[in-house]
Structures are given as structure tokens and as C-alpha cells.
């Protein structure tokens, strides 16, 4: 692996930001993985109070450096201080939420199954089911959330709460910020007397640095947020190892919104404005941005749907997205727009925009072509959406089925129980991790009930979530202890 220089850029102007940074060498990647394995030995046996203290201290370190961190993040991402302050708040909240979970002992939950006298199948020995941390985790930062899905984001917080060490691969879209945040960590670890290898940062291209990290025998799991193509490539690496490991990838998603005729007729202008704002939010660089809008036409409903499309087009045309995160993402957005039009979508709103900031894109296609053309079902990362016109509820359900997997599906107008609405809910739940019945999918609350993941291609492990309390479960493995001695049971689920 050839050592390279990495350069960060100001998102709004394209000018270089800071001095070039050196990519992590192959030897340094290996050293980070080995140090994480060494740190894991003691950290996996730590109690909840120790884990909580670290997570809380990391949250405070972020908040104490807020002004400089937000200013730097704004230069590097153009996401704006309001959004970035809110994201830093969320990141600190996540760290403290997992700290509370560790303090309450949730990583050490035990299921006690006392012995039953007699022979099988009724009788059985005393059994206890508990969980142990997987081991060092390779965490791949996301582009679009420079705090919440990055160095000290949800994957790092949940892995640490579970008792795992972490090696973080920085994203090229915010290298300077990642290094600044990573620079806060050593002092926190030192004050707590924890090994430096518990949390470390590497940087460089995914095809060399990232692959080498994920391939290292010390790494026990991978966590990734990004494109379907990148996630699929890394999943293949995780599976091809002599000892395959779990790879938790949150990937691409088109997040369909099904707007039923009744609500379109009653609230078309309001829904159009809400939808336009959601699509342009953060320049469309959200994993839950609504990329497909399904309308159901009929002899009586087509006219109101046509009116809605006009209102929606006008509302979206009035949005002014900021610059995209990187020049590469902007180029990919432009290429995706041309690709979608070439695949048969009728452009309703298509303007070039400035060199850095794209203009919103909106297109329309009938359900038959959407179902037939896989190109139309690919995520277009940026301020864009595709209206799909279905002739019936049955065809709308075929549209959802063709999507295959999505982080979210939103159903507008399904408030009353009916055969049709039950069918819609069933179709939505078949393909999505989260089904909404009001509002828009942008915005993912960090809660106990959250599910941020879904069938392929939205994630690699649809049974898991990358947001919310259950994110910790990804990094814990069940173990049954049979006829365990008293001293081991007295540990109450805390690993040795």
C-alpha cells in the first residue's frame, strides 16, 4: 500500500483546507488493529460505571470544543452552524444515552433458566444466557453526518458501551474535522487510565486503508454508513476472510412516500411544501431523503394528482440547496440525474445550478417502467426525487415490492382501517425498517424503539439498527453458561 497525501477542501469554494495529511500506512493500520485487540482485553471486562464514565467524558469533550468544532465542520461541509450545532447536540446525547444504558447494566443482561429435575426433554441442567462483546470494531465514518455518524458517532458509542474497542476510518469529506475530534480522545483516555488503543483513527482510501483494516485478523466486526456499492464491496471483504465477521452496513435507500388520493386532494399544497423542504434539506444528503413519491391515479383522482405534481414542482423549484459535501458527490449527482433521464424518466425540474450547489431535480415515470427498469430504483444522493404514477393500489404495491428494501416507507392518508390500507401497511412493512404515517422520513430519533435499517439494499443486516438503543446489540454475542460455578454467576453477566 503506497503512502499518499490527503487534502481536505472548503465545501463552498473548493479551496484547500489546511495542510495535506498523510494517509495511514499499512504498518500503522496493523498497529491500530493490534492495539485495539490489546485494549479489548481489559475493556471487555469493564463494568458499566467505567464505560459510562468514558462515554460521558467524551460527550463533554465535544461540547467543550463546540465553537471551534462547528466552525471547522461548516468550512469543510457547508452544512451550516444551525444544523451542525444540532448534530453535535445529538452526538453528545447519543454518547450519554449509551452511557446510561451501560450504567443500568444493559450490556450485562442475564436470562436465568434454573435446573429442572428429571430426564429430557423436560429436565435440564441450570443454564444462564448472557452476552459478551464481539471484539475490536472497524468503524467507517459517514460523509453526511460529520459528528453523529463519524468519529464519536452512534457506532462508536454503541460499540464502546457493549465493551468493544474501536478503530475508526475517517471519511475523506471531513478529514480535518475528524482529526480534530480524534485529537480530543487521547486526553480523555489518559485521565481515566485507559489504553490509547481503545479508540484510534486511521485515514486513506477505502480500497486500501479500509480494506486492510477490515481484513485484519484482530478485527471482529465492521460498521459502515455509506453507498450501496461501497458497502457491498466491504461486506464481500468481511465475508471472504478466513474467519468471516459480521458487517453492519447502512447503505442506499429511496424511502418511498405513498400519497393516497384522498389526502392529496385535501392537503395537496401543504404536502407539496413539506415534501419539497424534506428533499432539499441538507442538500438532499440524508439517508432517509424521500427519493420516490408514489401517486395512485384513477379516473376520478388523476386530476388532483396532476395538480399536486404542479404544486410540488413549484415548491421544489423554490428551494435553494447549499453546496454538496464534496466535488465527487456533486459529480455523482449530476451523473445520476443524466442517468435517470436516459433511463426514461420525464424531467419536470432540471437545472444545472452553480459549480458547487446543485439545483433540485424532479422527474416522473409510470409504474410499469419503474418496475421494469432497475436504473430508476437506484438512490440519487442529493436534492432529487422521482414521482411514480400507479394506475391502482395493486400497482402501487408492485412499486414497493420492486424497491426491494428501504430504510423507510411513508404512507400518507392511511388513517382509517380498510382492506386497502391493511395491504399498504403490509407491503410497506415487508420492505422497510421504519413505516411513517405522517410527516417526512428525514430526521431519525435516537430512541428505544427506533429501527434504522431494512432489507437489502438499505442495509446488510436487516435484523439490526444503526440508530437507537438496540444499536448496541450488534456488538454483543450470546453465550450460554451451563452449571456455572457460583463465582462466575456472581459477576451478574459481566464478562471476565
N, C-alpha and C positions, 0 to 999 in steps of 0.2 A: 504494500500500500504506500504510494508516494505521498510525502508530506506536502500539503497545499496551504496556500494563504487564502483566508476567507475575508470578504469585505461586506460590511453592512451598509445600508443605504437609507437616506431620508425618504420616506414613502411619498411625500408631497412633491418633491423636486427631483428625486433620482440622484441627488448628490451623495458622495460617500459620507458615511457617518463613522467617525472615529478612525483609528489606525487599523490596518489589516490585522486579523487574528490568525494564529496558526491552527490548522486542523490538528486534531488529536492523532498521534502516531499509533501504529499498530501495537507497539510495545506499551504505550500509555493506556490504550483500550484494555489490553490484557491485564495490566496492573490494576486498573479500576475495578474490573470484574473480580480479581483475586482479593483485593482489599474489601470489596463488598461481601465476599464469601467469609472472610475472616471476621468482619464486623457482625455478620449474621449470627454467628455462634452465640455471642452474648446477648444481642438484641432480641433474638427469637425467644430467649428465656426471661426477658424483662417483664416486669409487672405492669399493670395498667396505669399506675400512677406515674411511672417513669416515661411511658410512651406519651401520656397526656401532657406531661411537663415539656417534653421536646416539641410536640405539635403546637402547644400554646406559645412557647418561646419563639418558634418560627413565625407564627402569626403576628406577634408583637414586633419582631424584627422587620417584617414587611411594612407594618403600619408606621413604625418609627422613621422609615426611609421613604414614606409615601410621596412627598413632594418631588424629590429627585427621580424616583422610580416612574411616576406618572409622566413627568416632563420628558424623560428619556423614551418611554414607551410611545408617547404621542409623536415624537420625531420619527421613530422607527416604524410605526404602524399607521399613522394618520387616523387613529380611531377616536381621537378627541378626549379631552380631560374628563368630561362628564361620564362617558362610557367607561373610561379606564379607571376612574376612581370607584365607580360602581363595581367593576370587575375585581379590583383589589379588595374591596369590602367582601365580595363573595368568596374570594380566595382565603381571606382570613377566617371567614365564617366556616368554610369547609374544614380548615385545619382545626378549629376549635370544636366543631361538631364531632369530628373523628376523635379528638382528644376526650370529649365527654363519653363517647362510646367505649373507648379504652378504659377510662376511669371507672365506668359502670361494670366493666368486666365482660363486655360482649364478645371480644375475641376468645374468651375462655369458657364460653357456654358449654355446659356438660349435660348430656342425657344419661340419666342413671337407670339402668334396667336390672333390678335385683334378681338374684338367683331364684329359680323355681324348682322345687324338689321333684324328682321323678325323671323318667326317661323321655327322650324326644318323641314326638315333636313338641309336647307341652313343656317338659322340663328343660332347663338350660342353665349354664353357669352364670355367675354375676358378670354383667357387661356394663361398661361405661363408654359412651361415644363422645369424643371431644375433637378439637381441631388443632392442627399445627400449621405454622406458616410455611409457605412453599419454599422460600429461599430468596436469593438476590433477584430483583426485578429489573429488567431493561425497560425504561420508560421513554417513549418517544413523544416529545412535545408537539403540540398542535400549532398551526400557523395562526388561526383566527382568534385564539384566546391567549394572549401573551402572559397573562397571570394565571387564570383559572384552570387552563389545561396545559400548563407549562411547568417550569422548574419546581414550584411548590404547589402545583395544582392538585386536583382531586385524585389522580392516580398515585402521586407521591404520598399524599396524606393518607389515603386508604391503605396503601401498602405498608407504610410505617406503623399505622395503627394495628395492622394484622401481625406485625412482628418481622416484617421483611426489610432488608436493606435495599437501596435503590441506586442504580446508575442511570442518569438522565442524559438522553441525547438531545441537545439543543436544536431548535428549529432555525433554519437559515434566515427566516423572515424577521427574527428579532434576536440576533446574536448578542448585540451589545447589552440589551436588557437582560438576557439570560445570564450572561456573565456577571452582571451587577447583582442580580438576585442570588446567584450561586455564591457570590462573594460574601453574602450575609451569613451563610450556613456554618463555615468553619468556626467562627467565634462562638456561635450558639452551642455547637458540639463540644468545643473546648471547655466552656463554662460548666457544662453538665458532665464532663469527664467521659464523653462518648467517643468512640473511634472515628477518625476522619473519614474512613472508608464507608461509613454508614450511608452517606449521601454524597454523590460525586457527579460531576458534569463532564461530558465529552462533546465534541463538535466536529462536524465534517459532513460529507455527503452520506446519504442513506445507503448507497450501493457499496461503500467500503466501510466506513466507520460503523454505521448502523448494523450492517450485516455481520461484521466481525463481532460486535458486542452480542448480538442475538445468538451467534453461533458458539460463543464461548461456553465451555462445559460448566462453568460456575454459575451461569445464569439459569434460573429456574422458571421464569415466566417473562412474557413480554406484554406491554400495554401500549396501545397506539391509537391516536386520533388523527385521521387524515383521509387521503383519497382511497378509493376502492383499488386502484391499480397499485399504489404503494403498499397498502395493507395486504393485498393478495400476495405480493412478492415477499413480504416479510413473513407472512403466515407459511408460505412454502419453505422458507428458510427454517422456521421453527419446527416444521413437520419433518424436514429432511435430516435433522440432526441424528446422530447415532442414538441419542436418547431424546426423542421429541418432547417439547414442552408446551404448556398452554400459551396461546397467543390471543390476547383480548384486544381486538381491533374494532374501533368505532369508525365506520367508513362513510361512503357516499349515500345520500338519501334524497328523494324527490318530494317527500312529505305531501302527499295529495290532500287537497281540500275539496270535498264534495259539497257543493251548494245546491240544496234541493229547491225545486221551483217555487214553493210557497214562500220561503224566506227571501229568495231573490226578488220576487215580486213585491214583498212587503218592505224590505230593508236594503234594496239594491245599492243606493247611493252610499249609505253608511258602510255596508260591507266592502264596497269597492275602495273607499278611502282607507279602511282598516287594512285591507289586503295589500294595497299599494305601499303603505308605510312599513308593513312587515317585510315585504320583498326588498325594499331599498335599505332597510335597517342594517347598519354596519356594512354598507355597500354589498348587501346580499351574502356576506361571508359568514353565514351561520349554518351549522349542520342541519338545523331544522327550518331553514328558509322554505316557504311554500313554493315548490317548483312546478307543480301540476295542479290545475284548477279544473275540476270535472263538473260540467253542467249537463243536465238531463233535458233534452228537447222533446217536445211533443207538439201536436197541432195547436194546443192552447198555450203552451209555455215558451215556445221559441221566440216570440216577440219580446217578452220580458227578459229573456236571456240575452237577446241581441242588445237590448237597452243597457243591461248590466255590463256587457262587454264594452260598449261605448263609454260608459261611466268609468269603468276600470281602466281603460286605455288612457283616458284623460287624466285620471288621478295618478297613474303611474308616470305619465309624461311630465307631471309637475314635480316629481321627486328629483332631488339633486344629490346623488351619491358622492361620497368623498373618494379619494384615491384608494385603489386596491392595495393590499398589503405589500406585494412585490411586483416588479415588472413582469416576471414569469407568470404570475397569476392573471395579470391583465392580458397578456398574450394568449393564455389558455382560454380566457373568457371570450375574447374576440374570435378565436378559432372555433370555440364551441357554438357561438351564435351562427357563424357561417355553416358549420356542420349541420346544425338543426334545420336551417333553411334549405340546405341542399338535400336533406332527408325528407322534405315535403311539407314542412310546417309553413303556414302562411304568416309572414311577419306583419304584425299590427303596429308595432312600435320598434323602430330600428334606426338609431342614430349613432354616429361614431363616438361622440363625447370628446373630452380632452385627452392629452397624451397619458395622463395618469388616472383620471376619473372617468369611468365609462358612463354612458347614458343607459337608463333601464331598457331592457329588451322584453318584448311581449309577442308571442306568436299563438297561432290557433291551428288545430288539426282535428279531424273527425276521429272518433274512437276506433274505427276499423283500421286506419293507418297507424294510429298509436299502438295498437295491439300487434300489428304486423311488423313494425319497424323498431328493432331494439335500439337504434341510434336515438330515437325520440324519447327513450326512457332513461337515458343517462343523465346524471346530475350535471347541471350547468352552474358551476360555482361562481356566484356573482349576482347582481340585481336583475334577475331574469325569471320568467315564468311562462308556462305553456298551457293554454286553455284547451281542454279536450271536450268535444261536443259528442255526447252519447245520445242515442235515439230512445233509450229506455233504461229502466233500473237494471234490468238483466245485463245490458251492455255496459253500464257503469260498473257493475260488479266484475265484469270481464276486464275492464280497465284496471281495477285494483289488483286483480289476480295477475295481470301482465306485469305490474310493477314488481311483484315478487316479494320484496322486503323493504320496509321503510321504518325510520325511527318513529315517525308519527303519521297518523291519518286524522284529519279534521272533518267532522260531519256537522254541517250547518243545517238546521231545520228538522232534526230527528227527535224533537222533544216528546212527541206523543208515541205511545206504543202502537205498532201495527205490524202486519206481516212484512211489509216492505222495509220498515225501519229495523226490524229484527234481522232481516237478511243483510242490510247495510252494516249493522254493528258486527255481525258475524264475519262479513267479508273484511271489514277494517281490522278486527282483532286477529284475523288469520295472517295479516301481513305486517302489522305494526307492533312496536313495543309500547306506544302510548296513543290512546284514542281520545281526541278532544271533541267536545260538543258545543263549545263557544270559544270566542277569541281566536287567536292565531298561534301556531306552534312555536314561533320564536320566543325564547325565554324558557329555561329549563330549571325548575325549582329544585333546590337541594333539600330533599325531604326523605322520610322513611319509606313512602310509597312510590317514589319516583322509579321509572324504568326507562333508561336511556340506552336503548339497544333494540334490535329487532332481527328478523330473518335476513339472510344474505340478499342483496349486497349491503345492507345497512350496518351489519356487524358480523364478526366472525364467530361469536358465541352468543346466540340469541337468548340463552338462559340467564345471561348476566347483564349488569348495568354498569356504566362508567360514571354515573351521577347518582347521588343519594346514598343512604346508609348501606344498602346491600352491595355497594361497590367493594366494600371490604371483603365480602365473601369470596371474591375472585382469587384472593391470595391466601386462602386458608384451605387445608385439606383434611377431610375427616379421617379419624383413626379410632378404632375400637380397641379398648383395653379389656381383656378377659381375665377375671380372677386377679385383678391388680392388687399389689400389696398396699397396706394401709398408708405407708409414707407417700406413695405415688397419688393415691386418691386424695390425700390431704392437700395436695397442690391445687386442687379445685380447677383443673383444666389448664393451668399454666404450664407450658412445656418445660422440660428440664434444660 
